[in-house]
């Protein structure tokens, strides 16, 4: 059911428009000088009346806002000079001189305005009286500059951190894609050899069926996102497609038994996780045995972890079981390390006539977006 959007307050709309035009700097300028005016007004209450204090400090904050607005450009120029190699002492002296000029103008304008609003006659005021309080305004501007550089430095650090994280994410994704593409060569070579044999034997039905199955499998794997997660039931369906192709090649030499808990089917797992484990078992155990063998695929939930197990057994005891070069399993280890940062793991156990690979992944129901 679609809900109507809550009408936005006019003030919120104005804030968004102001920030869109002047950015974060404008928002901080307005809020900072309003805060300065309120603090100075409260501090003046013991010796000033409410109306007089409100007028005096509001005018002071307003003039401070106006005279400090151009300081942003001056600070940016100062920062560029320092980055270009200008001595810090020279840059600090120039900056202090500029702030002193701004403080003089700010003080004179503020005092003149206040005196004019009170008496309309400022002829009896000496010129040097206009600059009374310049030191106080200078310290205010120095504080403004310090706050500006602190916020600017913080934002720059945040941007650098975001850029670094983005670069690391792109590098991680590229590495995962490279690892994903290492999965297919041996399987593809064997599948094409089987198809070629079937064509030579003029077994058109089986060759046609195997080409379609291979096409579907490759499309599903190559189009997948190596960083994405899918539900375990989807990963099982992809593995069944792979086993259908291998069954055409190995025939009765390959037996498969599934034992996966119903509640584990909706747990999220990395895409293309289960199929390489099964391929490893077939390539380094079942396919090497003239009598074939059997594969058990198990899945269960235990103490917040999904445990996937792929165990193979072959009939030729003289064949020494082993993981071969270990490239496929090492790829899976690296993917788990990238995706789960130490929370997942892979364990390989050698058996008398086969091997068992156990993968542990934190339980998460549904698919992570």
Protein Blocks (a to p, Z undefined) as FASTA:
>chain_A
ZZddddddfklmmmmmmmmmnommlmmmmmmmmmmmmmmmmmmmmmpcfklmmmmmmmmm
mmmmmmmmmmmmmmmmmmmmmmnopafklmmmmmmmmmmmmmmmmmmmmmmmmmmmmnop
aklpcfklmmgoklmmmmmmmmmmmmmmmmmmmmmmmmmmmmmmmmmmmmmmmmmmmmmm
mmmmmmmmmmmmmmmmmmmnopaklmmmmmmmmmmmmmmmmmpcfkbccdfklmmmmmmm
mmmmmmmmnmmmpccdddddfklmmpccdehklmmmmmmmmmmmmmmpmnlpaddddddd
eehiacdddddddfblkbccdehjolmmmmmmmmmmmmnnopaccdddddfkbcdddddd
dddedjdZZ
